[in-house]
Amino acid sequence: MGRRKKIESRILVKEKMIISDIQPTIWKKLLKIKANQRVGSAYVFTGFRGSGKEWASIQFAKLINCNELKDALCNNCNSCLQFNSLQHPNLKLIFPLPAGINSNKNKGPIDSLKKEEFDYITKSLELKSKDPFYKINVPKANRIPISCIRDLHKTIYLKTDSSNKKIVIIFDAHLLSQGMGESANALLKILEEPPKNTIFILVTDKKSALLPTIMSRCQEIAFPILDLDTIRIMLEEKGVKNQQAIELAMIVGGDFRQAIDLVNSNENFVLEIKNLVNQIINISENGWREFINNFSMLAYRNPEEFKFKFYLLQTWFHQAYRSRVGIYKSEDLEELKNSLNQFNKKYPNANLNEINKLLEESVHSLSRNLYTPLMLTNFLISLQKLLKGKELEPIL
């Protein structure tokens, strides 16, 4: 039975998809590492956003500590069950936290959180244990603070009675380098002399933001983009109707997390994308003023919604590129397809790759606390240059 039929038959009998369904090549590689007893001390899971890296990191941690099988997961032993709930005593999860929790060095990062932040994280971990694609996004969290690494240093070298290996998983590991990069440097010191029976798994969409010295001490596991059928089937598993699942899979370009965001948006996502694009590419004083005002307020009140709308714009320009090079062949999204063709005819010289980078930089500007109205103004001006095929002047 082919892989596609295996996945579909699993859904027909109402079984959940497993990691080997969505990233079979990667999972075979991880199984081989365990079977050959060649587990390293540090890994970097890299690749496309929404490709299942966080899920795979947890499953790999569970695989390493499975008490029953040497070359597979039993999913029944006490260790596996504890990993399923993210409650294994040897599992340490690190993820971005709000700024300002380092004020008291005598307190750990969790102890420094406000009650609402602590409650949010508790709920998020519960949701993550049930939905591996759930993203832990603590409000106003834009870096992995040094207190997290200091706390890790205090506990990671302590001996335990357990024969299982300690696993440290760092989500959004590129945010170690935010600010002065003190968190990255502190982690590097641990990786230079890693404690015994401890494995580090750094998960990131942006490996270029990691220190080269950290990358050199880790084995890289590169995740490929998810294919259309896999995303469609996973969406159908979540109750999305076949036609909408097909449309979403075509739009998101392999990013399952964005597909879920679109499902949860409760809006006509095709129409929303087109409206956003029209607002930013058409020169209009009133339109631009409205865009700057609305998005400045959105960045302040709901940063995640701000990021989501910019991801929608990235999706558009990614599909515009696919249309330009002739690989956008969907017959199911004629409305979007025609709009993309019209865009490419109007802007034949548009530098779509640089536009994508510009959108990415605009999203990252939130974590740098830049003055948002000025950032958005510069974004619109720079976009017009790139639409005409001009190069942006380098920032000195």
N, C-alpha and C positions, 0 to 999 in steps of 0.2 A: 504494500500500500504506500502511495506517495505521501510526501510530507503534508501537502495541502489536504488530501483526503483524511489523513490521520487527525489533523487539527479539526476539520469539520465534523468528523465522526465523534470526536471528544465533546464537541458542543451539542451534538444531537442527543447524547446520553447525559447532557447537563453536567459535564465535568469541567472544572476550571482548567484553563490553559496553564502549562508549566513552562519554566524557563527554557527547556530544551525545545519547545515548540517555536518560540520566537527568535532565539539565537542558538540554533542547533550546532553550528560550527564552533562557536565560542564555548558552549557547554561541553562539547566533546573534548576540547582542549583542556578545560578545567578538570574534567573527570580523569583525563590522562595524567595530569599533574598529581592528583591525589593517588591514583593507582600506582604510579611509579615512585611514590614517596619522594617527590622532588618539589615539595612546597617551599617557596622562597620566603624571605622575611618581609618583603615589601612589594606591592603591586600598584600600578596606576591603571585604572579602568577608564579609557578615553573613548571618545567617539561622539556621534551625533546626539543632540538633545532628544530625549524621548525614545531612546533605543534600548532601554532596559538595563542600563549599567548599574543603577542602585539595586534593582531587584537581583541582578546576578551577583553583586557583591555580598548580599545577605545569604543567597543560596550557596555561594562558594564557602562562606564562613560556616554555614550549617553542614555542608559536605565535609569540610575538614574535621569537624568535631563529631560527626556521626559515629555512634558507638557500635553499630551493628554491621555496617557494610564498608568494605575497603575501597570499592570502585563505583559506588552509587549512593543515593540517599534512601534511607529506609522510611523517613518521615514518621516513624512510630516510637523511636527511642526517646528517653527523657530529654536528651540534648536537642534533638530535632524539634520536639514540641516546644521547648523553651525558646529556640530560635524563631519558631513560627509566631510567637507572641512578642518577639524582640525583648524577652526577659531573661535571656541566658546570662548568668553571672560573669561569664568571660567575654561578653560582648560589650564593647564601648563604642557608642555612636557619637560622632562629633559633627556639628553642622553650624551654619552661621547663626550668630546671636546678636541682639541689639547692642549698639554702642553704649558705653558708659557703665558696663558691668564690672569693669576692672578697678573701680575706685577703692575697693577694700581688698587688699591682697591676701588677707587672712580668710576670706570667704572664697568658696569655689564658685564657678560660673553659674551653676544652678541656684545656689543659695543667694546669689546677688540679683536674681530675677524678681520682677514684680509679680504679684499673685496672678494677675491676668495673663502674664507671659508664661508663667509656670503651668497654669491650667491649659493654655493653648498648646504647649509642648506635650503635656500628658495626653491630651486628646489627639494630637497629631501622630504621636507614636502608636496610639491605638488604631487610628485610621491606616497608618502605614503598614501595620501588621496584617491588615485585612486586604488592602489594595496596594500592591507593590509599586504601582505607578503614581500613587499619591505623593505629592511633593511637599516636604516640610518647609514652609515659608513663614518663619516667625516675623511678625510685623516689625518694621524698621531694622531688620537684621541685614547688614551689608558687609559683614566680614566675620572671619573666625578669630575671635579675640585671643590675645596672648594668655589670658587666664585659663582658657580651655587646654592649652598645651602645658601650662604649668601644673594644672590639676592632673593631667595625664601623666606627667613626669613623676608626680608624687605617688601615683598608684600603680603604674605599669611595672615597676621593678619589684613590687611586693610579691612574695612567694604565695602560692595557693596550694591547697591539698588536692585540687583537681588535676587529673592527667590531661584534660583537654587544653587546647591551645587558646591563648588570649587573642582576640581579634579586635583590632581597632579599625573602624570604618569611618572615613572622613568624606562626607558629602560636600559637593561644591568646593573641592579642595583648592581650586584656583584662588578662592577668597582668603587663603592663608597669606597671600602676597599683598593684600590691601593695606593701605596706610604706609607705614615704614617697613612693612614686611617682617616685623619682629616675630610673628607667629610662625612664618615659614622658616626663619632662621632657628627658632627654638625647636621645631620639629626636626630640622636637619641634624641637630646635635643628637637627637634620640636615634635617628636612622643611622648615624655614623657608628653608634655602639648599641644596636638594638638588643633589648632584653631577650633571654632565651624563651622559647615556646610562645613567642608573640609574633603575630602577622599583622602588617599594616596594609590596608586597601584604601587608596586615595581614588575618589570618583570625581571626574570633571568633564565638562563639555569643552574646556579651554585649556588644554595642556600647555599651550605656549605661555600661559600666565604663571606656570609653576617654575620655581627656580631650576635651572639646568642641573644644579648639584643634587636636588631632590630627585629629578628624573633619572639621573645616573645611578641612583641607589635603589631604583624600583624596576621591576619587570613590567613592561607595558603590554596591556591586553586591549587591542583596538577593536571596538564594536562597529560593525557595519550598519548602515541605515536599514530600518525595517522595510520590508517590501509591502506593496499595496494590499495583497491578499491577507497577509498577517494582520495588518491594521484593520482591514474590513472585518475579518472574522472576530477579532477581539472586541470591536465595537458592537457587533451583533450579539456577542456574549453578554454585553452590558445592556442589551435591550434596544439598541439602535436599529431601525428598520433597514433592510438591505440597500435600498436606493440611497438613503442618506449616508449610510456607512460607506458606500462606494464613493460618493461625492467628497466626503470628508477625507477619505484615504488619499484621493487624488490631490486635494488641496494642500494637505499638511506636509507633503514631501517626506514622509517617513518619521514624523515626529508624533508619536502616539499621545504624549502629554498634551500637545496642542490640540489634537483631535478631541480629547476629553474636555479641554477648556471650551472648545467651540460647542460641544454638546451641551455643556452647562450654561452657556451664555444665554440660552433661550431666545435667541434672535436669529433673523435671517442673515447668516454669516456672509453669504455671497454679496448681499446688498450692503452690509456694513463695510466690507472690504472695499467695495467700489466707491462708496461715499467717502471713506477716509482717503483713498487715493486721489479722488477728484478734488478734495479739499486742499491737499498739499501740492499737487502738481500744477493746478491752475492759479496763475497770479491774480490775486484779488485782495485788496487792502482790507476789506471787511471780513472776507473769509479767513485770511491769515490772522487777523486780530482775534477772531473768534476761536481759531485753532489754538493760538498761543494762550489765550485766557483760559479756555476749557482744559487744556492739557496741563497748564501750570497748576490749576486747582486740583486736577486729578492726581498729579504727582505728589501733592501735599496730603490729600485726603485718602487716596487709594493707590499707592504705588504699584500694587500688583495689577490693577486694572490698566494703569498707564503702560506697564510692560506688555500686557496682553494685547493691547491695541497696536503697539509697535511690532509685536510678533505677527499680527495680522498683516501689517504693511510689508514685513519681510516675506511673508508667504506670497503676497501679490507679486513682488519683484522677482522672487524665485520662480514663480510660474511664468512670469513674463520672459525670463531667460529661457525656460524650457520651451516656450512657444517660439521664441526667436530661433533656436537651434533645431527646431522641428521634432522635439520629443514629447510635446504636449499633444496627445492624440485622443483625448477624451471626447466621446460623443455624448456623454451624460451631463456635461456642464457647458452647453452651447452658449449660454448667456455670458459666462465668464470667459470662455474661449474667444468669443467675438470681441469682447472688451480688450482682451490681451492683444489680439491682432491689431485692433485700432490703435492701441497705445504704441505698439512697436512701429506702426507706420508713421505715427506722429513724431516719435522720438527714436529714429533709426540709429542714432549715434549715442544713445544713453549708455553710460557706463554702469551696468546693472550690478556688477560685482562690488564696485566702490559704493554704490547706493546701499547695498546690503551692509557693508562695513559702517557706513554713516549711521544707519539705523541701530546697529549693534552698539556703537559708541554712545548714541543718545540714550539708550537704555542704561548703559553702565554709568552715565553721568549722574544718575540718581544716587549712587553710592559715594560719589565724590563731593556731594553737597554743593554743586554748582548752582548759580542763580538760574533757575529754570526758564523764565521768560527770555533771558539772553541766549541760553542754550538752544531754545526752540527757534528763536529768530535766526541764529546762525545755521541751524539745521535746514530751515526753509531756503535760505540763500544758497547754501552749499548744494542742496538738492537741485536747484535750478541750473547750477553750473554743470553738475553731473548729467542731468537730462540732456544737455546740449553737447555732451562729450568732452567738456573741458576738464582739466585737472585742477584739483584743489591745491592751494598754496600750502606748503608744509608749515606746521606750527613750530615756531622757534622756542 
